[in-house]
């Protein structure tokens, strides 16, 4: 997705068999990084993925600090249309 700053991010969503959604992102446009983060967010990956600072963006700052990612900080996130599980 295109960020408000004009840069791009790859955003991933995973759904557990119980229907819980987890989200992840990568400013390096790395699908593995985003998927592993989404798996961890959904509770199906025990180890928190490693993330290197790329942009100083609120998403990465929150993730690195162990806080909830403020997805709403990017207007484009709310506009994403996900395929149904």
C-alpha positions as CSV (number, residue, x, y, z in Angstrom):
1,X,0.0,0.0,0.0
2,X,1.1,3.6,-0.5
3,X,1.7,5.4,2.8
4,X,0.7,9.0,3.4
5,X,4.4,9.9,3.0
6,X,4.4,8.5,-0.5
7,X,6.5,5.5,0.4
8,X,5.3,2.0,0.1
9,X,4.6,-0.8,2.6
10,X,3.7,-4.4,2.1
11,X,0.9,-5.3,4.5
12,X,-0.1,-8.9,5.3
13,X,-3.0,-10.5,7.1
14,X,-3.3,-14.0,8.4
15,X,-6.4,-15.7,9.7
16,X,-6.2,-18.5,12.3
17,X,-8.5,-21.5,12.1
18,X,-10.4,-19.9,14.9
19,X,-10.9,-16.8,12.8
20,X,-8.5,-14.5,14.6
21,X,-6.8,-12.0,12.3
22,X,-3.2,-10.9,12.7
23,X,-1.5,-8.1,10.7
24,X,2.1,-7.4,9.7
25,X,4.0,-5.0,7.5
26,X,7.3,-4.5,5.8
27,X,8.8,-1.3,4.6
28,X,11.4,-3.4,2.8
29,X,8.6,-4.9,0.8
30,X,9.6,-8.3,2.2
31,X,6.6,-10.7,2.2
32,X,8.2,-13.1,4.6
33,X,8.8,-10.3,7.1
34,X,5.2,-9.1,6.9
35,X,3.8,-12.7,7.1
36,X,5.8,-13.7,10.1
37,X,4.8,-10.5,11.9
38,X,1.2,-11.2,11.1
39,X,1.5,-14.8,12.3
40,X,3.1,-13.5,15.6
41,X,0.3,-10.9,15.9
42,X,-2.3,-13.6,15.5
43,X,-0.6,-15.7,18.1
44,X,0.5,-18.6,15.9
45,X,4.2,-17.8,16.0
46,X,5.9,-17.9,19.4
47,X,9.0,-15.8,18.6
48,X,8.5,-12.1,17.8
49,X,10.0,-11.4,14.4
50,X,13.1,-9.2,14.2
51,X,12.5,-5.8,12.6
52,X,15.1,-3.2,11.7
53,X,14.2,0.5,11.7
54,X,13.6,1.7,8.2
55,X,11.5,4.9,8.2
56,X,11.0,5.8,11.9
57,X,7.3,5.3,11.1
58,X,4.8,5.0,14.0
59,X,4.1,1.4,13.0
60,X,7.6,0.3,13.4
61,X,8.2,2.4,16.5
62,X,5.2,0.8,18.2
63,X,6.2,-2.7,17.1
64,X,9.7,-2.3,18.4
65,X,8.4,-0.9,21.7
66,X,6.1,-3.8,22.2
67,X,3.0,-1.7,21.8
68,X,-0.1,-2.2,19.6
69,X,0.6,-1.0,16.0
70,X,-1.5,2.1,15.3
71,X,-2.8,0.9,12.0
72,X,-5.3,3.9,11.9
73,X,-2.3,6.3,11.4
74,X,-2.3,5.4,7.7
75,X,-5.5,6.2,5.9
76,X,-4.7,3.7,3.3
77,X,-4.9,0.8,5.8
78,X,-8.6,1.3,6.4
79,X,-9.2,1.2,2.6
80,X,-7.6,-2.2,2.1
81,X,-9.9,-4.9,0.9
82,X,-9.1,-8.3,2.2
83,X,-10.1,-11.6,0.6
84,X,-12.5,-13.6,2.7
85,X,-11.1,-16.5,4.6
